[in-house]
Amino acid sequence: MERTCRRFCKGGEEQVGSERENRGASRPHSRLLRLLSTDDFTALQANLEEIEGRSGQVLYHPGDHVENVYFPCGQALVSFAVAVEEDRDVQAIMVGNEGAMGGIVSRGFLPAYSRVTVRLGGPLVRLSVRKLAEAQHQSPSLRQLFARYADCFVAQIFQSTACNAAHSVEQRAAKWIISAVEHSGGSEVRVTHEQLADFLGIGRTYTSRIIQQFRTSGLIETGRGTLIVRQIAALHQRSCKCNFWVKKHFEEVFTATDE
């Protein structure tokens, strides 16, 4: 993992004169980090390190010792995949700039259960689990914020489990494409048919057939290793509502924090 050698330290360009500015341009494009109070952000600031996550880069393998928390920023998108066979993983959930991964529920120092992989490259902010634990010990508000996110993280897992059991592959494929588009901030998603098949836990032939259906309906166009969304509203009609319910829960849980 290549470092960009940028740290969010006190002083210089990163210091701002108001809490509003602190939660905006001077902070990484991570919702969790921007929700922190000025005091809590200051407590973590010197230990936050921005790195560049590359598409396909594995942050944790199953069994790895969890030592760092990662906050995806901007368009970065990270997936959790669980082994279902010796040579096959199935994606469980994806996390973007709304969340974090690495010991959020367990508070770290335990073996990773899933394979955590960068799906859409972009900036990540890395923070030592130990440093986060030390700051949480000193700050009830910091503990509360991450407890709220842990609740949302578990809710996302619950919703993903229900989605895989109840919804068609076409619905789940549309949901995945919409989520990737929302995180990328554009209309283009860099993903191959084989990668999408892995995400959905189905065969490549079946995935290609679904993509062809979307293309024939004018919802998307395809390029070499890319999908270009042309009718996002129509794609929403093909998708299940699982992303909506997860977002709604996030908003409800964090409303008090935003105020």
BAMAR-236673 format. One record per residue (C-alpha): x, y, z. Coordinates in steps of 0.02 Angstrom, whole numbers, padded with zeros to 5 digits, always signed. Each point is the difference from the previous one (the first is absolute). Layout:
BEGIN
XYZ ...
This chain:
BEGIN
+00000+00000+00000 +00079+00162-00056 +00000+00146+00120 -00034+00175-00061 +00098+00068+00149 -00142+00115+00048 -00056+00014+00180 -00142+00104+00070 +00102+00086+00136 -00029+00158+00099 +00053+00164-00077 +00038+00057-00176 -00130-00023-00136 -00101-00125+00102 -00037+00119+00143 -00163+00096-00016 -00088+00134+00096 -00171-00074+00021 -00083-00167+00033 -00096+00012-00164 +00161+00018-00099 +00080-00139+00102 -00142-00118-00049 +00014+00052-00181 +00144+00032-00117 +00139-00025+00126 -00054-00176+00047 +00008-00157-00106 -00155-00037-00103 -00063-00128+00128 -00169+00023+00081 +00055-00079+00163 +00150+00113+00016 -00104+00153-00045 -00127-00045+00134 +00130+00008+00136 -00002+00149+00116 +00147+00118-00012 +00074-00069+00161 -00018-00181-00055 +00072+00033-00172 +00146+00092+00078 +00033-00149+00114 +00018-00114-00153 +00073+00124-00123 +00185-00033+00022 -00026-00187-00026 -00105+00008-00158 +00097-00048-00155 -00067+00013-00177 +00051-00137-00120 -00054-00042-00176 -00103-00159-00014 +00021-00091-00164 -00141-00098-00081 +00022-00183+00043 +00113+00034+00149 -00033-00113+00150 +00000+00091+00166 -00033-00155+00105 +00004-00185-00035 -00100-00119+00110 +00103-00034+00157 +00103+00159-00011 +00031+00094+00161 -00107+00158-00007 +00112+00146+00046 -00073+00146-00099 -00168+00080-00035 -00026+00061-00180 -00117+00141-00048 -00042+00001-00187 -00006+00177-00068 -00074+00076-00156 -00042-00134-00129 +00098-00141+00086 -00105-00155+00025 +00052-00152+00103 -00082-00172+00005 -00011-00136+00132 +00003-00173-00079 -00028-00165+00090 +00068-00168-00055 -00136-00125-00047 +00118-00126-00078 +00188-00024+00004 +00024+00098-00160 -00153+00111-00001 -00050+00157+00096 -00168+00088-00005 -00020+00184+00037 -00099+00037+00158 -00005+00191+00006 +00084+00154-00072 +00056+00151+00100 +00036+00173-00070 +00031+00172+00072 -00147-00022+00119 +00094-00126+00105 +00158-00089+00053 +00072-00174+00020 +00125-00086+00113 -00051-00042+00178 -00151+00116+00004 -00111-00126+00089 +00134-00103+00088 +00113+00151+00034 +00140-00088-00091 +00143-00116+00049 -00103-00152-00054 +00026-00103-00158 -00090+00066-00154 -00141-00115-00054 -00031+00065-00176 +00108+00056-00144 -00003+00190-00008 +00041+00065-00173 +00002+00170-00084 -00126-00010-00143 +00003+00180-00060 +00168+00081+00024 +00016+00164+00094 +00066+00078+00159 -00009-00093+00165 +00040+00070+00170 +00090-00122+00114 -00004+00007+00189 +00078-00119+00126 -00131-00099+00095 +00104+00030+00157 -00002+00189-00024 -00187-00002-00031 -00029-00103+00158 +00105+00121+00102 -00099+00149-00065 -00167-00088+00031 +00053-00037+00179 +00017+00188+00026 -00157+00055-00093 -00179-00060+00028 -00058+00092-00156 +00129-00092-00107 -00055-00167+00074 -00181+00044-00038 +00036+00046-00181 +00087-00164-00036 -00132-00097+00095 -00130+00079-00114 +00100-00049-00153 +00022-00177+00066 -00190-00011+00009 -00013+00059-00181 +00134-00122-00054 -00093-00147+00077 -00163+00062-00076 +00083+00002-00171 +00054-00181+00024 -00178-00049+00050 -00072+00087-00154 +00128-00082-00114 -00045-00171+00069 -00185+00031-00030 +00035+00070-00173 +00098-00154-00055 -00141-00112+00060 -00150+00097-00065 +00048+00094-00157 +00039-00053-00177 +00174+00009-00074 -00061+00136-00118 -00058+00106+00147 +00164-00026+00092 +00102+00040-00155 -00095+00163-00024 +00025+00040+00184 +00187-00029-00012 +00019+00110-00155 -00101+00140+00080 +00104-00007+00158 +00162+00006-00100 -00062+00147-00102 -00053+00096+00155 +00171-00023+00079 +00096+00041-00159 -00092+00164-00024 -00015-00031-00188 -00089-00114-00121 +00142-00121-00034 +00043-00153+00103 +00163-00093-00027 -00048-00182+00016 +00016-00154-00110 -00136-00130-00023 +00107-00123+00095 +00021+00119+00148 -00186+00037+00005 -00034-00187-00004 +00113-00022+00151 -00088+00142+00092 -00170-00080-00031 +00056-00178+00031 -00057-00064-00170 +00078-00064-00160 +00076+00117-00129 -00119-00059-00137 -00152+00043+00104 +00075+00170+00042 +00034+00037-00184 -00180-00042-00041 -00064+00124+00130 +00119+00135-00062 -00062-00031-00177 -00181+00020+00059 +00043+00167+00081 +00091+00057-00157 -00142-00053-00115 -00121+00099+00109 +00110+00154-00019 +00043+00006+00186 +00187-00017-00023 +00137-00006-00130 +00152-00109+00014 +00182+00028-00038 +00160-00094+00034 -00009-00033+00186 -00130+00135+00027 -00188+00025+00017 -00073+00170-00043 -00170+00038+00075 -00116+00095-00118 -00168-00012+00091 +00027-00001+00187 -00186+00023+00039 -00047-00151-00105 +00140-00100+00081 -00075+00043+00169 -00163-00079-00061 +00094-00162-00033 +00087+00004+00169 -00059-00057+00171 -00021+00132+00137 +00134-00068+00116 +00118+00147-00026 -00143+00118+00043 -00037-00088+00164 +00183-00001+00051 +00018+00186-00042 -00158+00039+00097 +00068-00088+00153 +00165+00093-00014 -00092+00166-00006 -00109-00042+00149 +00145-00062+00106 +00111+00149-00039 -00132+00137+00005 +00038+00042+00181 +00186+00005-00039 -00025+00120-00145 -00100+00123+00105 
